[in-house]
Amino acid sequence: MKLIKPNSSDGYKRIGAPEIDDNPLLAHLRLPPETDDDAFISLGLRPDFDPSDRNLPTSLRRLRVDKLRGFFVPTQTAHRNALIGISSQVFSGYMHRNPLTPQGQRKLIGRPADHSYRPTISFIAGHSGMGKSTLIDRILASIGHQVYQHVDFRGTPFPEQQILWLRRNVPEYCTVKTLCSSFGDYADNVLGQQLYKGIFSYTRISDRSYFINEIRKIITNHHVGLLVFDEFQNLSLMGVGAEKIIAFLVTLRDELGLPIVIIGTYGALGLLEKNMSTARRLAEGGFYDLERPTSADDDGWQQLCRVAWPYQWVREPQEFSSDICEALYSVSQGITGIMLSVYAAAQISAMQNGSEKVDADLISEVFRSQMKPLHSAIETLRVGSMLKGSRFEDVYRNFHPTADTPAGTDLNPASPLVDSHESRSARPQLPDAAEAKRKKRKNKNVSRPKLTLAEIESAVGASDVAKLTSIFKLPL
């Protein structure tokens, strides 16, 4: 918890804007970045590195390589825009909740105030491994400390605790009750007190209004500025139950008047698009797509690799080259987390085999021998680089031939999915009802043929929707 000292350099400041200078919830916070370059500097995270560490014993150098996990370079425009947009939304929310104004006082007691302010929902999307969670970590750290303890604001007693953000992962098969309970427990954890433990988990009440009112207590008592929901794609496992969670979030946004950030894969985006109001709010708050680079020639990819490459703890560091850049892309297909994992594993391998250098061949060999569980996923991205939506990713994964398929196996058998005309005519005729049951039972047990990679790629890339629908057996 950060104690704010009014006369210290990190205390309340004056910038010449009354809506900030006169607001105890804002006067101590860092302003949103002024420029794109400022955002880049605020977000960037590089590991501590000293070239002399290369002379350390191998046991220590292996530990140093693990520092690559603390590495983030905001090469995408979406990275910087997300920081500027989300931090600005936090400021806008607090401007309308100044507890020293009549408007802010009305908010504290749960009464509606200032209908001109429209809180927003923002969405950070991308493939797993693209750094979505790391990005929000950096954004939240850039805004300020998570918890502040106020004492006195410009001569006025203000003994309040302020929680800048609350962030939780959406669990699989969650309910409104379990989601709220996780926020209550988490609020206790960050405050170091037991104030809200059990108010959700120990009640048998299932009314949504009850949960809203209890969450309101946390938000207003501690001046929470932002709610963050990570792993939002887990709601796709809930079917119709997901709509209740989304409706609850919309209610939180409207009734509590604070911005919300949702983080997830592209599957989560499909859930939100079902609700027109949420989709519209999503566009207002910002949609930040952490797109995967489609080739090693991508400027952002090359910048990322150039920045990461000097962090070598092997004794014979190599110069960066186009072959290195291409090899890193080949084994990761632009997924940042995979690239860093292979890069770290290659360094450890070079230490163990005595070569003490990492080159393109070693990167490829380490991926081939040590990253076998990733081979299928990388091949899917390699062949289907035009795919982004989770629906197509799921289709591709389901129809992708497995590595265990023997060479020469016919992946597209010619045997029909239904009986031939001859077999139908040879079968004894059954009564209509019995025949219908037989067909239903047979169709339920039948398996569909697998397609070759070439056929899948051709189908997905085709503009003929009917052809794609027929091949993949998808509903129109």
N, C-alpha and C positions, 0 to 999 in steps of 0.2 A: 504494500500500500504506500502510495506516494503522499507524504505530508507537504502541503503547500505552505510555504513561508512567504507572507505578503511582501516583504522587502527584499527577498532574494532574487537572483537573476532568473531563476526558473519559476518565480511566483507570478502574480498577476501583472500583466503588461498593459500598456496603452498604445494603440496603433492608429488612433484617430477615427475609429468607427464606433459610434455610441452603442450600436446593437451588439457589439462584441466587448467593448471596454466596460460596459455597465452590466455585463452578464457573468456571474461567478462561474457558470458552467463552461464558459468559453474563453475568458480572459487569460487563462493559463495554458491553453492548447496551442500547438503549432498550427499555423495557417496552412491551408492546402497549397500545394506547389504552385509557384508563379508561372513556370514554363515547363515544357517537356523535358528539358535538360535537368531541371530541378527534380522532377519526378524520377528520372533515371537514377540520379544520385541517391535519392531517398530510398529507393527500392533495392538497389544493388547490395548484394551480400557476397563477400569473398572470404575464403578461409584464411586464417593466419598462415603465412608462409615465409620461411627463411631458407634461402638456397643452401646455407651451411647444414641444414637438417639432412642433406643427402649423404653426409659423412657419418651419420648416426648408425648404430647397429641396426641390422635388418628388423629385429623384433620391435624396435621403436619406430622405424620408418613405416612398417605396416600399420601401426596405429595412426601415424600422421596421414596416411592415405584416406583414412575414414573421414578426414575433414572435408572431403569433397561433397559429403552430404550437406554441409552448410554452405551451399553455393547457389547463388541466384543472380542471373543477369537479365534485366528487363528489356530484352531485345525487341519485343513486339510492341507495336503502338497500343494494343489492347492493354498491356501491362500498365503503361503510364496513364492511359485514359481511365483505367479502373481506380487508380489511386486518386487522381484529381476528382473524378466523379463521386466516389464513395465518401471521401473526406469532406467534400463540399456538402453532401447530403447530411452528414452528421452535424455540420455547422448550421445548416438550414433548420434541422429539427430542434436544436437547442435554442436557436433564436426565438422560436415560438413557444419555448417552455421556460423562459427566464423566471425563476422562482421569486424574484423580487418585484415582479410586475403583477397587476391584477389578472392579466391573461394567464400568466404562469401559475398563479395561485388557484385559479379555476381548474386548471389541468391537474393540479396536485390532489384536489378533492374529487376528481372524477367527473367534473362537469365539462360539457363541450365548450370549446373555445377556438376562435379564429378559423373559420371554415375556409379561409383563403389559402391556408397551407395544405398541400396535398402530399402526404408522405409517399415514398416510392419503394418499389421492390426492384432490386438489381440482380442480375444473373451472371455468374461467371461459369462458362462452359468450356469443355475440352475433353480430349481423351484422357484416360488414366495415365499418369506419368508426365503430364504436360506442365505440372507445377501449379495447379489451381490452389491447393491448400497452402503451398509456400507463398504464393502471391498474396493471399488474404492475411497470412502471418505478417508479411512485410508491410502491407497496408495498415494493419492495426498498430504495428509498432511505430510506424511513421506518424500516426495521428497523436499518439501519446501513451502514457501508462494506462493499464487497465483499471486501476482503482486509485482514487484520490481522496484524501481526507482534508476537507476544508475546516478552517477555524474562524477566520475573520476576513471579511471582504471589504476592503477600503473603509475600515472603521465600523462596519456593521457586523455584529456577531452572525456567523454562518457555520455552525458546527455540523456540517452535512458530509455524508459519504457519497461519492460519485463513481458509479461503475460505467466506464466508457463504452464497453461492449460486453455482451454475453454470447458465447459461441458454443454450439453443440453439434455433434454428428447426428444425423437422423438414423435411428436404429432400424434394422429390418423388422417388418411387421409391427411398426410402432402404432400407438393410438394417441389421441389427444391427451389422454391422462398420462401416459408414460413420457410423452414429449415434455409436458409441463413439469412433471416430476423431475426430469433430468435438469431442467433449468433451475428449479428450486434448490436442488442439491448442489448444483454448480455455483449458484449465487452464494450459498453458505461457504463453499470452498474458497472462493476468491475473497470473501470478507473475513474469513477466519472465525466465523461465528455460526452457531446453529439457530437460525431464525426461521427458516422455511422448510426444514426437514420434516417430511411426513404430511404436510398440508395437502399434498396431492395423493401420495401413495396410500395413506391411511383412511381416505374417505371413500365412501361407497357412492357418492354423488357422481353422476355421469353427465349432468347438464353442462352444456358448453358455456353458458353465462357464468357458472360458478368458476370455471377454469379461467375465463377472461378476467374476472374480478380478482382472483388470486394472483395472476400474473401481473395485473395492474399494480398491485401492492409492491411487488418487486421493482417494477419499472419506475413508479413514482417515488417510492421511499428512497431509492438510491440513484435516481436521475440517470437511468440507463440511456445511452445514446444510440445504440445500434444492436440489432439482433442478427446473428449469423447462423445459417443452417447449412452445414456441410454434408456431403454424401447424400444429396437430395434424391439421387436416382434410386435409392433403396425403396422409395415409395412405389416404384413400378411393380414391386412384389405383392402389393396389397390389393390390387384390383380396385373395386369401387371404394374401398376404405381410403384410398389416396385422396379422393375428392373431399372427404371430410377434413383431412389435414390441411389441404390447400385452402379450403373455405375458412378454416380456423386462422390461418396465417393472414388471409385477406382481412378478417375481422380484427386481428391484432394490429395490423397496419392502420386501419381506419379509426378504430376506437382509441388506441393508445398514442397515435400520432408520431411514430418514430420509424425511421427507415429500416428496411430488412434487406439482407443480402443472402441469396441462395447460390449454392455452389454444387455443381454436379456434372456428370457426363451428359452427352447429347440425349440420352434416354430421359433425363429429368426435364429437358426442354419440351419433349412431347407431352408430358403430364401437364405442364403449365399452359400449353397452347390450347388445351381443351376448354379453358375458361377465358372467355373473351375479355372480361374485365381485368383479369390478372395479366393476360397478354398485353393489354394496352398499358397497364401500369409498368409492366416489364420494360416496355420500350421507353417509358418516361424515366425510369431509374437507371437504365443503361444495360445493354447486353454486351458482355465482354467475351468474345470468342477467342480462346487461345488456340489458334489454328496450328495444325501440324505442317511444317514445311514439306513441300512435295518433292524436293530434290536437294542434293548437296550444293547446288548453285544458289540456293536461297540466301539473300544477303543477311537475314537475321540468323540463319543457321551458321554461316561462316563466321559471323561476329561472335556467336556463342562459343564455337570451337576454338577460335583464336584466343579468346579470353581464358578459357578453361585449360588450354594446352600447357601453358608455362608451369602449372601446378604439378610438377613431376618430382617425386621423391626418389626416383631411381638415380643411380650414380652417373649414368651417361644420358642425360636428357637430349632429346632429338628436336630438331627444328620443325616447326609446323610446315606442312606441305598440302598440296591438293590431294595427294594420295591418302594422307591422314584424314582429311575432311571427308573424303569419299568413303573411306572405310568406316568411320564413325557413323555416317549416315546409313550405310548399308546394313549395319548390325542393329540399328535402332529405328530406322525409317523416320527419323525426326522426333522421336519421343525422348524428351530431355532426360527423364529419370533413367531410362534404359541406357542412354549414351553414357551418363555419368557412372552407372554401375559397371558397364563393360570397361570403361576407361580405368576405373579403380582396380577392377579385377586384373586387367592387363599389367598394371604396375606391380601388383603383388606377384603375379606369375613371373615377371621379369626378374624380380628379386629372388624368387625361389629357384629359377632355372640358371641363375648366374649370369645371364646376358646383360642385365642391368640397363636395358633400353627397350622402349616401346615403339614399335613401328606398325605399319598397316597390316603386315602379315600376322603379327602377334595379336592384334586386335581381332582379326577375323578368326584366328585359331582359338582364342579364349572364348569367343562367342559360340563357336561350333562345339567346343568340348565342355564348357561350363554352364552354358545358358540354354540347355536343351528344352526346358519347359517353355521358353519364349519363342522357340523356332516357329511353331504354328501361327502364333499371333503376329510375328514379324512378317511371315510369308503372306498372311492375309492382308496386311497393310501394303506390302510390296506389290502384290498383284492387283489389289483393289484400291489404289491410291486415290481414286476419285471419290471414294465413299467417305461420308462423314456422319450421316444420320445413323442413330443407334439401330433403327429398324433394319437398315441394309447391313450393318455390321453383324447383327444377330443372324440374318439370313446367310451371309457369307460364312460365318463360323459354323452354322449347322450343316452346310453343304460342303464344307472344305474337306477334301480327302485326308484321312489320317496318315501319319507317318508309318503306321504298321501295315498299311495296305501292300500286299506283295506286288512286286514289279510285274507288269503285264496284265494285272487284273483289269477286267472290263468294268469301268466305273459307270458306264451308261448301258446296262443290259437291255437287250432288245425285247425281252419278255414283256408283254403288255401288263398294265395294272389291273385290267378286268379280263374276264374270260373271253376267249375267242368265240367266233360264231359257231365253230364246230363243237366246241365243248358245251356251249349252251344248248345246242340242239340234241346232243347226246345225253344230257342229264334228264332224269325223269322230271316231269312237270309237277310242281307243287301248288297247293292252293295259294291264292294271292297273298293272304296274310302270312303264311309260312314262308313264301318266297321273299317277301319284304324283310322278314326277320333274318333270313339267311343272307341276303345281300348286305343288310346293315352290319351283321356280325362279320362278314367277309371283308367289308370295307374298313371296319375298325381295326382288323388285324393286319391289313396289307401294308407293306413297306414301300416307300418310294425310292426310285433309283437315285444314286448319287450322280452329280454332274462333274465333268472335268473342269479344271480351272479356266481353260479357254472358253468353254461354253458359258460359265458363270460370268466371266469378264465381259464377254460379248453381250450377254443378256442385260447386265446391269448398265452397260454403256449405251445400250440401244435406246432410241427415242420412242420406239413402239411400246406403249404401256401394256397393250394387250399381250404382246409376246413375253414381256417380263412377268406379267401376272400368271400366264399359263405355265411358264417354266418353273417358277418358284411356288406355285400353288398359293398365291396371296390373294386376299379379297380385294376387290376393286375399291 
